[in-house]
Amino acid sequence: MTDTDRLWGNDTPISEYTDIDVPEWLGGDKISAYDVAAIVQGGCASGAWMPAVTYYTATKIMAEHGNDVLQYIEDAIGELPAPPKGSSWSGISVHYLSWAVEMWAAYVEPLLMAELE
């Protein structure tokens, strides 16, 4: 079994077996190693984490946690990537939430693989 297989085969919420911080904007205690593997492999737009790409849900999450999401991105890369030209408010929400989710997943994937050795 490869390290990646360990992630794909684990749908237990991360919060149940590790101290990795799961931001509230990611649903807190619901995201699993399986979700992380899917997000890293295909990004949110692949359907790996639908709340980030569903306009209604992304806009709702950003209304509640937008400052934290934007700060997370800015802390990680030093700036906010510009949304696509002509984006709607919902499109901007999807853009930034997807960026943050994908960055977080890429960061925690190696931590999870080490936890599951």
Summary of the structure (lengths in Angstrom):
residues: 117
radius of gyration: 14.1
end to end distance: 10.3
largest distance: 45.4
contacts: 340
relative contact order: 0.20
helix: 67%
strand: 2%
